[in-house]
Amino acid sequence: MASSIKISPTPVMILVDQGEDTGAARVSYRTDEPASFLWERTLGGSWQRRSTGSSSASSGGWPIQLEVGAIYQVLMYAREDADPNVAIDDPVSPVARATTAGLAKRTPAALVTSEETGVGGTYFGWYPRTDNVRTQAVLQVGSAEPRATEEGVDVLPNPLGTVEEEFADSHALLFASELLLPGNDYWATLLLIGEDGTWQSKKMPFTTRKRTVEILLKEIHIINDGSPGENDASFRLWVCEGDTFINACALTEREISDRPSPGEEYKEYIALSADCDIPIRFGPSLVSRNRQRVAVLTRGIARSTFGADDISGNFDPTNGFPTNPPHQEDIQSQAFLYLPVGPAETVEEDDLSTYAEPLNNPGSNEFTYEVTGTYSVTYE
């Protein structure tokens, strides 16, 4: 059971023509977390903790009343130290969130006078202007097509994210997230609410840009050769895009040393140009959830004078790898490339490094090394 928050109805339509100035809704939540902590606010105010009686309750709810033009938000965290007044996504992101608005039940207005949008591989931006009319704005992004309420408000089922802004006559609404996958189809909804309760709802399909990752492996640096003197070792390297992997290169057994004699520095710094001289490239491609992360994997085997050879690497060699894809949870976190999201999502020849650590012979295996190179990420 995934954690969720629902507000019903959404939005809250208020019959201003019949003298109503508020409308009622109900917030309900469910969670599979051992403990949950709820926060709420009306946009423009500060976040307040919502008491539910017990942080270990798996479900619950409460009624709310909204005035015309009000935007109400709820967040659920799995940690008590999270405080959205400081930062909504630090130290952790909410496990669930929901937003609704109080709208006057009347014909929607034409508030937008001009607008622009921007789409990348990991972000979507909507930039509406309303000239001299000040509005609050709510942008939502999701995978499913929005449904229109009876009044004509476009509502996204299970949105991936929500961005809100307070009263202004222009808005820069940007949703950037790892939840947006490159090369995939999505929907966005925009809701503008004037100070007098007038509103306009819009929707738009969009497709994120496809991703290309290019990796150039350059060098192996021997940190500890695992022997009092020189040693012999072989190496293998792979590049993985999720559950898809490429054999990058294999280095046959050779002499290595962490303290080479003058003129033999090649035993400590092993150039990969002869074995891995062709950049490894994924894309441009549509990226599915199971191919989102990119990692450089390595395994080295060093001779041991006594007993089994020393094996070092940056992943747990389960699942029959390299015949089968490695389990993501078996890959050390430092093996993954940093893939930024948002307008600064492109990467141009940034340095990469990953460390191989002992995987067997506990207590005696000291064989460690580092793989270095560069990588680039583009979207088109």
C-alpha positions as CSV (number, residue, x, y, z in Angstrom):
1,M,0.0,0.0,0.0
2,A,1.7,3.2,-1.1
3,S,1.2,6.3,1.0
4,S,-1.4,8.7,-0.4
5,I,-3.4,11.9,0.4
6,K,-6.8,12.7,-1.2
7,I,-8.9,15.8,-1.0
8,S,-12.5,15.5,-2.1
9,P,-13.9,17.3,-3.9
10,T,-11.1,18.8,-5.8
11,P,-11.4,21.7,-6.6
12,V,-13.9,23.0,-4.1
13,M,-16.6,25.0,-6.0
14,I,-18.2,27.8,-4.0
15,L,-21.7,29.1,-4.9
16,V,-20.9,32.8,-4.6
17,D,-24.1,33.7,-6.5
18,Q,-26.1,32.1,-3.7
19,G,-24.3,33.9,-1.0
20,E,-21.8,31.2,-0.1
21,D,-18.3,32.5,0.8
22,T,-16.7,29.1,1.8
23,G,-16.9,25.5,0.6
24,A,-16.3,22.2,2.4
25,A,-14.0,19.3,1.5
26,R,-12.5,16.4,3.3
27,V,-8.8,15.3,3.5
28,S,-8.2,11.6,3.8
29,Y,-4.8,9.7,4.0
30,R,-3.4,6.2,4.0
31,T,0.2,5.2,4.7
32,D,2.4,2.2,4.9
33,E,5.1,4.0,6.8
34,P,5.8,3.0,10.5
35,A,5.1,6.6,11.4
36,S,3.8,9.6,9.4
37,F,3.8,13.3,10.1
38,L,1.4,15.6,8.3
39,W,1.7,19.3,7.6
40,E,-0.8,21.7,6.1
41,R,-1.1,25.3,5.0
42,T,-3.1,27.8,2.9
43,L,-0.8,29.2,0.2
44,G,0.7,32.4,1.5
45,G,0.8,31.2,5.1
46,S,3.3,29.1,7.1
47,W,3.2,25.3,7.3
48,Q,1.5,23.9,10.5
49,R,1.7,20.4,11.9
50,R,-1.7,18.6,11.6
51,S,-2.3,16.4,14.7
52,T,-3.9,13.0,13.9
53,G,-3.8,11.6,17.4
54,S,-1.1,9.1,16.7
55,S,1.9,9.2,14.2
56,S,1.5,5.4,13.8
57,A,-2.1,5.6,12.5
58,S,-2.3,4.0,9.0
59,S,-5.3,6.1,7.9
60,G,-7.4,9.0,8.9
61,G,-8.9,12.3,7.7
62,W,-10.4,15.6,8.6
63,P,-12.8,18.3,7.2
64,I,-11.6,21.6,5.8
65,Q,-13.4,24.9,4.8
66,L,-11.9,26.9,1.9
67,E,-12.6,30.5,1.0
68,V,-12.9,31.7,-2.6
69,G,-9.4,31.9,-4.1
70,A,-7.7,29.9,-1.3
71,I,-5.2,27.2,-2.3
72,Y,-4.8,24.5,0.4
73,Q,-1.8,22.1,0.6
74,V,-1.0,18.9,2.6
75,L,2.3,17.1,2.9
76,M,3.1,13.7,4.5
77,Y,6.6,12.8,5.8
78,A,8.0,9.6,7.2
79,R,10.4,11.5,9.4
80,E,9.6,13.8,12.3
81,D,12.6,16.0,11.7
82,A,11.3,17.2,8.3
83,D,10.0,20.8,8.4
84,P,8.6,22.3,5.1
85,N,9.0,25.8,6.5
86,V,12.8,25.2,6.2
87,A,12.8,23.2,3.0
88,I,10.1,20.9,1.5
89,D,12.6,18.3,0.1
90,D,15.3,18.5,2.7
91,P,16.3,16.3,4.6
92,V,13.8,14.1,2.8
93,S,11.0,14.6,0.3
94,P,7.3,14.1,1.3
95,V,6.0,10.5,0.7
96,A,2.7,12.0,-0.3
97,R,1.1,15.4,-1.0
98,A,-2.1,17.0,-2.2
99,T,-3.4,20.4,-3.2
100,T,-6.9,21.8,-3.8
101,A,-8.4,25.3,-4.4
102,G,-11.5,27.2,-3.6
103,L,-13.1,28.4,-6.8
104,A,-16.2,30.5,-7.5
105,K,-18.8,28.5,-9.3
106,R,-19.1,30.6,-12.4
107,T,-18.0,30.6,-16.0
108,P,-14.2,30.5,-16.2
109,A,-12.4,33.7,-17.2
110,A,-9.8,34.2,-20.0
111,L,-7.0,35.3,-17.6
112,V,-4.0,34.3,-19.7
113,T,-2.8,37.1,-22.1
114,S,0.4,35.3,-23.2
115,E,2.3,32.2,-22.2
116,E,5.5,30.1,-23.0
117,T,6.5,26.6,-22.1
118,G,9.8,24.8,-21.8
119,V,10.5,21.1,-21.9
120,G,13.8,19.2,-21.2
121,G,14.6,15.6,-20.4
122,T,13.8,16.0,-16.7
123,Y,11.7,19.2,-16.4
124,F,8.7,21.1,-17.7
125,G,8.1,24.8,-17.3
126,W,4.9,26.9,-17.9
127,Y,5.2,30.7,-17.9
128,P,1.8,32.4,-18.1
129,R,1.2,36.2,-18.0
130,T,-2.1,37.8,-17.0
131,D,-1.0,41.5,-17.5
132,N,-2.6,43.6,-14.7
133,V,-4.7,40.8,-13.2
134,R,-3.0,39.2,-10.2
135,T,-3.5,35.5,-9.8
136,Q,-2.3,32.5,-7.8
137,A,-1.1,29.6,-9.9
138,V,-1.0,25.9,-9.6
139,L,0.9,23.7,-12.0
140,Q,0.5,19.9,-11.9
141,V,2.3,17.2,-13.9
142,G,1.3,13.6,-14.4
143,S,1.3,10.6,-16.7
144,A,-2.4,10.2,-17.3
145,E,-4.7,12.6,-19.2
146,P,-6.5,15.1,-17.0
147,R,-10.3,14.7,-16.5
148,A,-12.5,17.7,-16.6
149,T,-15.0,18.4,-13.7
150,E,-18.5,19.4,-14.4
151,E,-17.4,23.1,-14.1
152,G,-14.5,22.6,-16.6
153,V,-11.6,22.4,-14.2
154,D,-8.9,20.0,-15.5
155,V,-7.8,17.6,-12.8
156,L,-4.9,15.2,-13.0
157,P,-5.3,11.8,-11.4
158,N,-2.3,10.9,-9.2
159,P,0.0,13.9,-10.2
160,L,3.7,13.3,-10.1
161,G,4.2,16.8,-8.7
162,T,2.7,20.2,-7.9
163,V,4.1,23.7,-8.1
164,E,2.3,26.7,-6.6
165,E,2.9,30.4,-6.7
166,E,1.3,33.3,-4.8
167,F,-0.5,36.3,-6.3
168,A,1.4,37.9,-9.3
169,D,0.6,39.0,-12.9
170,S,3.2,36.6,-14.3
171,H,4.4,33.2,-13.2
172,A,7.5,31.0,-13.7
173,L,6.2,27.5,-12.8
174,L,9.0,24.9,-13.1
175,F,8.7,21.2,-12.2
176,A,12.0,19.4,-12.3
177,S,12.3,15.9,-11.0
178,E,13.8,12.4,-11.4
179,L,10.1,11.4,-11.7
180,L,10.1,12.8,-15.2
181,L,11.8,10.3,-17.5
182,P,13.5,11.3,-20.7
183,G,11.6,10.7,-24.0
184,N,8.2,9.9,-22.3
185,D,4.7,11.4,-22.7
186,Y,3.1,13.5,-19.9
187,W,0.4,15.9,-19.2
188,A,0.4,19.3,-17.4
189,T,-2.5,21.3,-16.0
190,L,-2.5,25.0,-15.1
191,L,-5.0,26.6,-12.7
192,L,-5.0,30.4,-12.3
193,I,-7.1,32.0,-9.6
194,G,-7.8,35.7,-9.3
195,E,-8.3,37.7,-6.1
196,D,-12.0,37.8,-6.7
197,G,-12.3,34.0,-7.2
198,T,-12.3,34.1,-11.0
199,W,-10.3,31.3,-12.5
200,Q,-9.0,29.7,-15.7
201,S,-8.0,26.1,-16.2
202,K,-5.7,24.8,-19.0
203,K,-4.1,21.5,-19.9
204,M,-1.3,20.5,-22.2
205,P,0.4,17.3,-23.3
206,F,4.2,17.2,-23.6
207,T,7.0,14.8,-24.4
208,T,10.3,15.1,-22.5
209,R,13.5,15.1,-24.6
210,K,15.4,11.9,-25.2
211,R,18.7,11.3,-23.3
212,T,22.2,10.4,-24.6
213,V,24.9,9.4,-22.2
214,E,28.5,9.1,-23.4
215,I,31.3,7.6,-21.2
216,L,35.0,7.6,-21.8
217,L,37.0,5.3,-19.4
218,K,40.6,6.6,-19.1
219,E,42.6,5.0,-16.3
220,I,42.9,2.5,-13.5
221,H,44.9,3.8,-10.4
222,I,46.2,1.1,-8.1
223,I,45.7,2.3,-4.5
224,N,46.8,-0.9,-2.8
225,D,48.2,-3.8,-4.9
226,G,47.4,-6.3,-2.1
227,S,51.0,-7.5,-1.8
228,P,54.1,-6.5,0.1
229,G,55.9,-6.1,-3.3
230,E,54.5,-6.0,-6.8
231,N,51.5,-8.1,-7.8
232,D,49.7,-9.4,-10.9
233,A,46.0,-8.6,-11.6
234,S,43.3,-8.6,-14.3
235,F,40.4,-6.3,-14.6
236,R,37.0,-6.0,-16.2
237,L,34.8,-3.0,-16.7
238,W,31.1,-2.6,-17.7
239,V,28.7,0.3,-18.2
240,C,25.1,-0.2,-17.1
241,E,22.0,1.8,-18.0
242,G,19.6,0.3,-15.5
243,D,19.2,-3.3,-16.3
244,T,21.1,-3.0,-19.7
245,F,24.9,-3.4,-19.6
246,I,27.8,-3.2,-22.1
247,N,31.1,-5.0,-21.8
248,A,33.4,-2.0,-21.7
249,C,36.7,-3.7,-21.7
250,A,38.8,-6.5,-20.2
251,L,42.4,-6.2,-19.2
252,T,44.4,-9.4,-19.1
253,E,46.6,-10.2,-16.2
254,R,49.5,-7.8,-15.8
255,E,52.0,-6.5,-13.3
256,I,50.6,-3.8,-10.9
257,S,52.2,-1.9,-8.1
258,D,51.2,0.9,-5.6
259,R,54.8,1.9,-5.2
260,P,56.4,1.4,-8.7
261,S,60.1,1.9,-9.4
262,P,61.0,5.0,-11.4
263,G,60.1,4.6,-15.0
264,E,57.4,1.9,-14.2
265,E,54.6,4.3,-13.2
266,Y,52.4,2.4,-15.8
267,K,52.1,-0.3,-13.2
268,E,50.3,2.1,-10.8
269,Y,48.5,4.2,-13.4
270,I,47.1,1.8,-16.1
271,A,46.0,3.7,-19.2
272,L,42.8,2.3,-20.7
273,S,43.1,3.8,-24.2
274,A,44.3,0.6,-25.8
275,D,41.4,-1.4,-24.3
276,C,38.6,1.1,-23.9
277,D,39.4,3.8,-26.4
278,I,35.9,4.0,-28.0
279,P,33.5,6.1,-25.9
280,I,30.5,4.0,-24.7
281,R,27.2,5.6,-25.7
282,F,23.6,5.0,-24.7
283,G,20.9,6.9,-26.7
284,P,19.4,9.1,-27.8
285,S,16.7,7.0,-26.2
286,L,13.4,6.9,-24.3
287,V,14.3,6.0,-20.8
288,S,12.1,3.7,-18.8
289,R,12.1,3.5,-15.0
290,N,14.3,0.5,-14.9
291,R,16.9,2.2,-17.2
292,Q,17.0,5.5,-15.4
293,R,20.3,5.2,-13.5
294,V,23.8,4.8,-15.1
295,A,26.7,3.2,-13.4
296,V,30.3,2.2,-14.2
297,L,31.1,-1.3,-12.8
298,T,34.4,-2.9,-12.3
299,R,35.9,-6.1,-10.9
300,G,39.6,-6.9,-10.4
301,I,41.3,-10.2,-9.5
302,A,44.8,-10.0,-7.9
303,R,47.1,-12.9,-7.2
304,S,47.3,-14.1,-3.6
305,T,50.3,-15.9,-2.3
306,F,48.2,-18.0,0.0
307,G,44.7,-19.2,-0.6
308,A,42.2,-17.8,-3.0
309,D,42.9,-14.8,-5.2
310,D,41.8,-11.4,-4.0
311,I,38.7,-10.1,-5.7
312,S,37.7,-6.4,-5.5
313,G,34.9,-4.4,-7.2
314,N,32.1,-1.9,-6.7
315,F,29.2,-4.3,-6.9
316,D,28.1,-7.6,-5.3
317,P,28.4,-10.2,-8.0
318,T,25.0,-11.8,-7.5
319,N,22.3,-12.7,-10.0
320,G,24.9,-14.5,-12.2
321,F,26.3,-11.2,-13.5
322,P,27.7,-10.6,-16.1
323,T,25.4,-13.1,-17.8
324,N,22.4,-11.4,-16.2
325,P,21.8,-7.8,-15.4
326,P,23.1,-6.8,-11.9
327,H,20.5,-6.0,-9.3
328,Q,20.5,-2.2,-8.7
329,E,20.7,-2.7,-4.9
330,D,23.9,-4.8,-5.4
331,I,25.7,-1.8,-6.9
332,Q,27.6,0.5,-4.6
333,S,26.2,4.0,-4.6
334,Q,29.5,5.6,-5.6
335,A,29.4,3.6,-8.9
336,F,26.5,5.6,-10.2
337,L,26.9,8.8,-12.3
338,Y,25.5,12.1,-11.1
339,L,22.6,13.0,-13.4
340,P,21.3,16.5,-12.6
341,V,17.7,17.4,-13.3
342,G,16.2,20.7,-14.4
343,P,17.3,23.3,-16.9
344,A,21.0,22.5,-16.0
345,E,20.5,18.8,-16.8
346,T,23.2,18.6,-19.5
347,V,26.7,17.5,-18.5
348,E,29.8,18.1,-20.7
349,E,32.9,15.9,-20.1
350,D,32.6,15.9,-16.3
351,D,35.0,13.7,-14.4
352,L,33.9,10.3,-13.0
353,S,35.6,8.0,-10.6
354,T,34.6,4.8,-8.9
355,Y,36.4,2.7,-6.3
356,A,36.9,-1.1,-6.2
357,E,37.0,-2.5,-2.7
358,P,37.6,-6.0,-1.3
359,L,34.8,-8.5,-2.0
360,N,36.3,-11.7,-0.5
361,N,39.0,-12.9,1.9
362,P,38.0,-10.7,4.8
363,G,40.9,-9.6,6.9
364,S,43.5,-10.3,4.4
365,N,42.3,-8.8,1.1
366,E,43.6,-5.2,0.8
367,F,43.4,-5.0,-3.0
368,T,41.9,-1.6,-3.9
369,Y,41.9,0.6,-7.0
370,E,40.1,3.5,-8.7
371,V,38.7,3.8,-12.2
372,T,38.6,7.3,-13.7
373,G,37.2,8.8,-16.9
374,T,34.7,11.4,-18.1
375,Y,31.0,11.5,-19.1
376,S,28.6,13.7,-20.9
377,V,24.8,13.8,-20.9
378,T,22.7,15.6,-23.6
379,Y,19.0,15.7,-24.4
380,E,17.3,16.1,-27.8
